[in-house]
Amino acid sequence: MKNNPIDRRKFVKSTAAAGAGLLIMPSGSLFGSSSANNKLNIALIGAYGRARAHYNVLKTQNVVALCDVHDDYMAYGVKQFPKATRYKDWRKAIDQKDVDAVVICTPDHLHGHISSWALNRDQHIYCEKPLGNSVHESRYNRLKWLEKRDKVATQVGTQRHANDNFSRIREMIRDGAIGELKDVHAWGNRELREPGYPKKQGKPPAGLDWDLWIGPSPMHPWNSRYYQNLPERPGSNCLNWNMFWDFGSGQIGDMGAHTMDLMWNALDADLPTSAEAKGEAFNPEVVPVDMHSWFMVPANSWRPEVRVNWWQGAMKPKMPNKFIDVTKIGHGGMFIGTEGALICDFTTRAVLPYGKNANMTYYKPRKESKLEAPIGSFQEQWVRAAKEGTPTSCDFDYNGKMMEMMFLGLAAYRAGEKLKYDGKTGKIVGNKVGNKLLKKKYREGWPING
């Protein structure tokens, strides 16, 4: 018996069936069989920050290993999981013999490496978004997981995907609420600007292993602009390092991973055939703040080819109604069809219909019995998948393809020209320079396939 690939349209039916009856797993199944009392033995990598959102669910399992490069942040994890073995080096944490699952809550430049190494050890993975930090990292982990999906459960932490509005919007698009789909837009409004890599600022604070924080990225001297929360930007730790090419991908990899998820889910999208981008002047050290990238996503069984747009910073899409101020919708999305448009406020969850028939009298919503079932907790869904082999909503295939597209937008921005993409080979057609932009350079001793 195999955990065969499940079409996303069949996902709800499969989970509903699992809840209604007895799920019988094969003898010797790797799902859920390796831990005492049918609990996962988890290594939590990154003990604070986003890790706090996982504490409650992790307490229902066995957290046997804790990893953080900073003693102060490790202390928060130790308070929650005092029996766990402690590490500063994630490579040692995942090599602990009894670890069979990993939760990754580190900066983005480590996501691809930790995921790949954990897959090599057949460990279940919950990775905070995004999956990787380049086209290559997202694709590499996606394809590696597809080879192991019969025995490894994965989930990427775009947790807003579990909101019921995601399902309602998907239903409206699929059921023709705006007619035939033509154009799709997603955007983010964070405008944090840096001039370039900061200069050396003394020594790292006591308790912080700066070399391990750098990990596979090129070495840079310590500066609090990368790491610490700042008085003028409280709570913005992840936004500090994310603005530099060697550590992040700016908004397209940050909030883009969330807001584009709303569009990607509704489209049943696949890898694009091309990518283009324009924006502010290129800075070899700092990712762009102002940028517009667009992709041609191929047709499928129910819709034509669609242009998918990503906007960030001062660059915004044109609204179909003059009374809508897009600057008031910080993170959002818009679907445009032959009969109208749906504008989605990602923060407030408001959905605004506009077009030929703004009150949508021609559209009949699904009966309650036909609505897609609620997803529930993302973390609990992953735990269940690891134990029982059930599907997850944002596995490495689903999220990996989306981020492969988004990072391709950054490659197009850097190349300064249209890139034709072959999704089967993961190569840009007829463009050697463009293909070099799909990968990151790693420090010696930090292979992605470890």
C-alpha positions in Angstrom: 0.0 0.0 0.0 1.5 3.4 -1.0 0.7 6.9 0.0 0.2 7.9 -3.7 0.1 11.5 -4.9 -3.2 13.1 -4.1 -4.8 15.7 -6.3 -5.5 18.9 -4.3 -9.1 18.8 -5.4 -9.4 15.4 -3.7 -7.7 16.6 -0.5 -10.9 17.5 1.3 -12.6 14.3 0.4 -9.7 12.2 1.6 -9.4 13.9 4.9 -13.1 13.7 5.5 -13.0 10.0 4.8 -10.2 9.5 7.2 -12.3 11.2 9.9 -15.3 9.1 9.2 -13.7 5.6 9.3 -10.8 3.6 10.5 -7.5 4.4 8.8 -5.6 1.1 8.3 -1.9 1.5 7.7 0.4 -1.2 6.4 2.5 -3.3 8.7 5.9 -1.7 9.2 4.8 1.7 7.9 7.3 4.5 8.7 4.4 6.9 9.5 4.1 7.1 13.2 5.8 3.8 14.0 9.2 5.1 15.3 8.3 6.8 18.6 7.0 5.4 21.9 3.4 6.0 22.6 2.9 7.0 19.0 4.4 10.4 19.6 6.9 12.1 17.3 10.5 12.6 18.6 11.1 16.2 17.4 14.1 18.4 17.0 13.0 22.1 17.3 15.6 24.2 15.4 15.2 27.8 16.3 13.8 27.9 19.9 12.2 31.3 20.0 10.6 33.8 17.5 8.3 31.7 15.2 8.9 28.7 17.4 6.6 30.2 20.0 3.6 29.5 17.7 4.5 25.8 17.8 5.0 25.3 21.5 1.4 24.1 22.4 1.3 21.5 19.7 4.9 20.4 20.3 4.0 19.8 23.9 1.7 17.0 22.8 4.7 15.2 21.2 8.3 14.5 22.4 10.7 17.4 21.8 13.9 15.5 22.3 16.3 18.1 20.8 16.5 21.9 21.0 18.7 24.0 18.8 19.5 27.7 18.8 22.6 29.7 18.1 21.9 32.2 21.0 21.9 31.1 24.6 19.2 33.8 25.5 16.8 32.4 23.0 17.6 28.8 23.9 16.5 29.6 27.4 12.9 30.1 26.2 12.9 26.7 24.6 14.4 25.0 27.6 11.7 26.5 29.8 9.1 24.8 27.6 11.0 21.6 27.0 13.5 21.0 29.9 14.2 17.4 29.0 15.4 18.1 25.5 19.1 17.8 24.6 20.5 21.2 23.6 22.5 22.1 20.6 23.8 25.2 18.9 24.6 23.4 15.6 21.5 22.2 13.8 23.6 19.5 12.0 24.3 17.8 15.3 20.6 18.2 16.4 19.2 16.3 13.4 21.8 13.6 13.8 20.6 12.7 17.3 19.6 9.1 16.9 16.0 9.2 18.2 15.0 12.3 16.2 12.3 11.4 13.6 10.8 14.8 12.9 12.2 18.4 12.5 10.5 21.8 13.0 12.5 24.6 11.3 12.1 28.1 12.7 15.4 29.7 11.6 16.2 32.6 9.2 15.4 31.9 5.6 19.0 31.2 4.4 19.0 28.0 6.5 15.7 26.6 5.4 16.9 24.9 2.2 19.9 23.2 3.9 18.1 22.0 7.0 15.2 20.6 4.9 17.6 18.8 2.6 19.6 17.3 5.4 16.5 16.2 7.2 15.1 14.6 4.0 18.3 12.6 3.7 17.6 11.2 7.2 13.9 10.4 6.3 12.7 12.9 9.0 9.3 14.5 8.8 9.6 18.2 8.3 7.6 21.3 9.3 9.5 24.3 7.8 8.4 27.9 8.3 8.0 29.7 5.0 9.6 30.0 2.5 10.9 26.6 1.4 14.5 27.7 0.6 16.0 31.0 -0.5 16.4 30.5 -4.2 14.9 28.8 -7.3 17.4 25.9 -6.8 16.8 25.4 -3.1 13.0 25.3 -3.5 13.1 23.0 -6.5 15.8 20.7 -5.0 13.9 20.1 -1.8 10.6 19.7 -3.7 12.0 17.0 -6.0 13.8 15.2 -3.2 10.6 15.0 -1.2 8.6 13.7 -4.1 11.0 10.7 -4.1 10.3 10.2 -0.4 6.6 11.2 0.0 5.6 7.6 0.8 7.4 7.8 4.1 8.0 11.5 5.0 5.4 14.1 5.8 6.1 17.8 5.0 4.4 21.1 5.7 5.5 24.7 5.0 4.3 27.3 7.5 2.0 29.5 5.4 -0.5 29.0 8.2 -3.0 31.6 7.0 -3.8 29.0 4.3 -5.9 27.3 7.0 -8.3 30.3 7.2 -11.7 29.5 5.8 -11.5 32.5 3.5 -8.9 30.7 1.4 -11.4 27.9 0.7 -14.3 30.3 0.0 -12.2 32.4 -2.5 -11.1 29.2 -4.2 -14.7 28.1 -4.5 -15.8 31.4 -5.9 -13.1 31.4 -8.6 -13.7 27.8 -9.5 -17.5 28.3 -9.7 -17.3 31.3 -12.0 -18.1 34.2 -9.7 -16.0 36.5 -11.9 -16.4 34.6 -15.1 -13.3 33.3 -17.0 -10.1 34.2 -15.1 -7.8 36.6 -16.9 -5.4 38.2 -14.6 -4.2 37.7 -11.0 -2.3 40.1 -8.6 -0.8 39.8 -5.2 1.1 42.5 -3.3 2.9 43.4 -0.1 3.5 46.8 1.5 6.7 46.5 3.6 9.2 49.2 2.6 12.3 48.6 4.8 15.3 50.1 3.1 19.0 49.4 3.6 21.9 51.0 1.7 24.1 47.9 1.7 25.8 45.4 3.9 26.6 47.0 7.3 30.2 47.4 8.5 31.7 45.5 11.4 30.3 46.4 14.8 32.6 45.0 17.5 32.0 41.5 18.7 28.8 39.5 18.7 26.9 39.5 22.0 27.8 36.9 24.5 26.1 33.6 24.0 25.7 34.0 20.2 27.6 31.8 17.8 27.8 34.1 14.8 29.5 31.6 12.6 26.6 29.2 13.0 24.1 31.9 12.4 25.8 32.7 9.1 25.7 29.0 8.2 26.1 28.3 4.5 26.0 32.0 3.5 29.1 34.1 2.7 30.7 35.4 5.9 29.9 38.9 7.1 31.1 40.6 10.2 28.8 41.0 13.1 26.4 43.9 13.1 23.1 44.3 14.9 21.4 45.4 11.7 21.3 41.8 10.8 20.1 40.2 14.0 18.7 42.3 16.8 15.4 44.0 17.2 15.9 47.7 16.9 14.1 50.5 18.8 12.9 52.1 15.6 11.7 48.8 14.3 10.5 46.8 17.3 9.8 43.1 16.6 11.4 43.3 13.2 14.3 40.8 13.6 13.3 38.8 10.5 13.0 42.0 8.5 16.5 43.0 9.2 18.4 40.1 7.6 15.8 39.5 5.0 16.8 42.7 3.1 20.2 41.4 2.1 20.9 39.1 -0.8 23.1 36.7 1.2 20.4 36.1 3.8 17.0 36.7 2.4 14.8 37.5 -0.6 12.9 40.6 0.6 9.2 40.8 0.3 8.7 38.4 -2.5 10.0 35.6 -0.2 8.5 37.0 3.0 4.9 38.2 2.6 4.9 37.0 -0.9 5.0 33.5 0.4 1.7 34.3 2.2 -0.3 36.5 -0.2 0.6 34.6 -3.3 -0.5 31.4 -1.6 -4.1 32.8 -1.7 -3.8 33.1 -5.5 -1.8 29.9 -6.1 -4.3 27.9 -4.2 -7.3 29.3 -6.1 -5.6 28.8 -9.5 -4.5 25.2 -9.2 -1.3 26.7 -10.6 1.8 25.1 -12.0 5.3 26.3 -12.8 5.4 29.4 -15.1 6.6 29.4 -18.6 8.2 32.8 -18.3 9.1 35.5 -15.8 9.7 39.2 -16.1 10.3 42.0 -13.6 11.1 45.7 -13.3 11.8 47.9 -10.3 14.3 50.2 -8.6 17.9 50.3 -9.6 19.8 47.0 -8.9 21.9 46.9 -5.8 24.3 43.9 -5.6 24.0 43.9 -1.8 20.4 44.7 -1.0 17.2 43.1 -2.4 14.8 45.5 -4.1 12.0 47.2 -2.1 10.1 48.5 -5.2 9.5 45.8 -7.7 6.8 44.3 -10.0 7.3 40.8 -11.4 4.9 38.9 -13.6 4.7 35.3 -14.7 2.7 33.4 -17.4 1.1 30.3 -15.7 0.0 27.7 -18.2 -3.7 26.7 -18.8 -5.2 23.7 -17.0 -8.4 21.7 -17.4 -10.7 24.5 -16.2 -9.0 27.9 -17.0 -6.9 29.5 -19.7 -3.3 30.7 -19.4 -3.2 33.4 -16.7 -0.8 36.2 -16.1 0.2 36.2 -12.4 1.6 39.5 -10.9 3.5 40.2 -7.8 3.9 43.9 -6.6 5.9 45.2 -3.7 7.0 48.5 -2.1 5.8 51.6 -4.0 4.7 49.6 -7.1 1.0 48.7 -6.9 -1.6 47.3 -9.3 -4.3 49.5 -10.8 -7.6 49.0 -9.0 -10.8 48.4 -11.0 -12.7 50.9 -9.0 -11.5 54.5 -8.4 -12.9 54.5 -4.8 -10.5 51.7 -3.7 -7.2 52.9 -2.3 -4.7 50.0 -2.7 -2.4 51.7 -0.2 -5.0 51.0 2.5 -4.8 47.3 1.7 -1.3 46.5 3.0 -1.1 42.9 1.9 -3.6 41.7 -0.6 -4.7 40.0 -3.8 -7.0 40.6 -6.7 -8.5 38.2 -9.3 -9.8 39.7 -12.5 -12.2 37.9 -14.8 -14.5 38.5 -17.7 -17.4 39.3 -15.4 -15.7 41.3 -12.7 -13.0 41.2 -10.0 -12.5 40.0 -6.4 -10.2 42.1 -4.2 -8.9 40.4 -1.1 -7.6 42.2 2.0 -5.1 39.7 3.4 -5.0 41.4 6.8 -8.7 42.0 7.6 -9.9 39.0 5.5 -12.3 41.2 3.7 -13.4 40.2 0.2 -14.6 43.0 -2.1 -16.4 42.1 -5.4 -16.4 44.6 -8.3 -17.1 44.6 -12.0 -20.0 44.3 -14.4 -22.3 43.0 -11.7 -20.8 43.9 -8.3 -23.6 42.4 -6.3 -23.0 39.1 -8.1 -26.7 38.2 -8.5 -25.7 35.8 -11.2 -23.5 33.8 -8.8 -25.0 31.2 -6.5 -22.7 30.2 -3.6 -22.3 26.5 -2.8 -24.6 24.9 -0.3 -23.1 24.4 3.1 -22.9 20.7 2.5 -20.7 21.3 -0.6 -18.2 23.7 1.0 -14.6 22.6 1.4 -14.1 21.3 4.9 -12.0 23.4 7.4 -8.3 22.6 7.5 -7.8 23.4 11.2 -4.4 23.7 12.8 -1.5 23.5 10.4 0.8 22.0 13.0 -1.8 19.4 14.1 -2.4 18.5 10.4 1.4 17.9 10.0 1.6 15.7 13.1 -1.3 13.6 11.9 0.3 13.3 8.5 3.6 12.1 10.1 1.8 9.5 12.1 -0.9 8.3 9.6 0.3 9.2 6.2 -2.6 11.6 5.5 -1.9 14.6 3.2 -1.0 18.1 4.3 -2.2 21.4 2.7 1.1 23.0 2.0 3.6 20.1 1.4 7.0 20.6 -0.3 5.5 20.0 -3.7 2.7 22.6 -3.4 4.8 25.3 -1.7 8.0 24.4 -3.5 6.5 25.1 -6.9 5.0 28.4 -5.8 8.4 29.6 -4.3 10.2 28.3 -7.4 8.1 30.8 -9.3 8.5 33.7 -6.9 12.3 33.3 -6.7 12.3 33.2 -10.5 10.9 36.7 -10.3 14.0 37.8 -8.5 16.2 36.2 -11.1 14.3 38.1 -13.8 14.8 41.3 -11.9 18.5 40.7 -11.6 18.8 39.6 -15.3 16.9 42.7 -16.5 15.1 40.7 -19.2 12.3 38.2 -19.8 13.3 34.7 -18.8 11.7 31.7 -20.6 11.5 28.8 -18.1 11.4 25.1 -18.6 9.7 23.7 -15.6 10.6 20.1 -16.5 14.3 20.8 -16.4 14.4 23.7 -14.0 16.4 25.7 -16.6 16.0 29.1 -18.3 15.9 28.5 -22.0 18.9 30.0 -24.0 20.2 32.2 -21.2 23.4 31.1 -19.4 23.6 34.3 -17.3 20.0 33.8 -16.2 20.7 30.2 -15.2 23.5 31.3 -12.9 21.0 33.4 -11.0 19.0 30.4 -9.9 21.5 29.3 -7.3 23.2 30.7 -4.2 26.9 30.4 -3.5 27.7 28.6 -0.2 30.6 28.6 2.1 33.0 25.8 2.0 31.9 22.9 4.3 28.2 23.7 4.0 26.8 21.5 1.1 23.1 21.5 0.6 23.1 17.7 0.2 24.5 16.7 3.6 
